């Protein structure tokens, strides 16, 4: 959370402020293909900043789990979700989410890193 405390993602409420900004939407759904990434259970298609590069969880060294079930995801004003020291993109990933497919979205996230490094 923005005040430095931690809260399970399923306990976060609309309007609360996280390190990724104000929570604008919460999605709860059933998912298959869950991975264990650094102790965090997350879907394989989720975007994560891994070793300084944005990629899908399934492209990292995360361990696939046999768990299928309820998952929670957020949309935050800055499109980021933090869990411990891990930075994830939120459900939308970027402001251009309506125009980008999954590969283009990862490219846009990595372009943000390149632009920030030039500043």
C-alpha positions in Angstrom: 0.0 0.0 0.0 1.1 3.6 -0.4 1.7 3.9 3.3 4.2 1.0 3.4 1.8 -1.6 4.8 1.0 -4.8 3.0 -2.4 -6.2 2.2 -3.5 -9.4 0.3 -4.6 -8.4 -3.1 -8.1 -9.9 -2.4 -8.5 -7.5 0.5 -7.7 -4.3 -1.4 -10.8 -2.1 -2.0 -11.7 0.3 -4.8 -10.3 3.8 -4.1 -7.5 2.7 -1.9 -4.0 3.9 -2.8 -1.2 1.5 -3.5 2.3 2.1 -4.6 0.9 1.8 -8.2 -1.6 4.6 -7.4 -5.3 4.7 -6.7 -7.2 1.5 -7.3 -9.6 2.2 -10.2 -11.0 -1.3 -10.8 -10.8 -4.8 -9.3 -11.2 -8.0 -11.3 -11.9 -11.4 -9.8 -12.0 -14.4 -12.1 -11.2 -18.0 -12.4 -7.8 -18.8 -14.0 -5.8 -21.8 -15.1 -2.1 -21.9 -15.6 -0.9 -20.3 -12.4 2.9 -19.8 -11.8 4.9 -19.3 -8.7 7.1 -16.3 -9.3 9.3 -15.5 -6.3 6.6 -16.8 -3.9 3.8 -15.0 -5.6 1.1 -16.9 -7.4 0.3 -15.2 -10.7 -1.0 -16.1 -14.1 1.5 -16.9 -16.9 0.3 -14.0 -19.1 0.8 -11.4 -16.4 3.5 -8.8 -17.2 6.4 -8.5 -14.7 9.6 -6.5 -14.6 12.1 -9.3 -14.6 15.8 -8.5 -14.4 15.1 -5.0 -15.7 13.0 -6.1 -18.7 9.2 -6.5 -19.0 8.1 -9.9 -20.0 5.3 -12.4 -19.4 5.5 -14.6 -16.3 5.5 -17.7 -18.5 8.7 -16.4 -20.1 10.6 -16.2 -16.8 12.0 -18.9 -14.7 8.8 -19.1 -12.7 7.5 -22.5 -11.7 4.2 -23.6 -13.2 1.8 -24.8 -10.5 -1.1 -27.2 -10.8 -3.3 -24.6 -9.0 -6.4 -23.4 -10.9 -8.8 -21.1 -9.2 -9.9 -17.6 -8.2 -7.4 -14.8 -8.9 -7.6 -11.1 -8.3 -6.2 -8.3 -10.4 -6.3 -4.5 -10.1 -6.3 -1.5 -12.4 -4.3 1.3 -10.8 -3.9 4.9 -12.0 -0.2 4.2 -12.8 -0.8 0.7 -14.2 1.5 -0.9 -11.6 1.1 -3.5 -8.8 3.8 -4.1 -6.3 4.2 -7.2 -4.2 7.3 -7.0 -2.0 10.2 -6.1 -4.3 8.4 -7.3 -7.5 6.8 -4.9 -9.9 3.9 -6.1 -12.1 1.9 -4.3 -14.7 -1.8 -4.1 -13.8 -4.7 -5.6 -15.8 -4.4 -2.9 -18.5 -0.6 -2.6 -18.5 -0.5 0.8 -20.3 -2.7 3.7 -21.2 -2.8 2.4 -24.8 -4.4 -0.9 -23.7 -7.3 -0.7 -26.2 -4.9 -0.4 -29.2 -2.2 -3.0 -28.3 -2.0 -6.7 -28.4 0.0 -8.6 -25.7 3.3 -8.4 -27.6 2.8 -4.7 -28.4 2.0 -4.0 -24.8 5.2 -5.6 -23.6 7.1 -3.6 -26.2 5.4 -0.4 -24.9 6.4 -1.2 -21.3 10.0 -1.8 -22.3 10.0 1.5 -24.3 9.0 3.3 -21.1 12.1 1.9 -19.5 14.2 3.1 -22.4 12.7 6.6 -22.3 13.2 6.9 -18.5 16.9 5.9 -18.9 17.4 8.8 -21.3 16.1 11.4 -18.9 
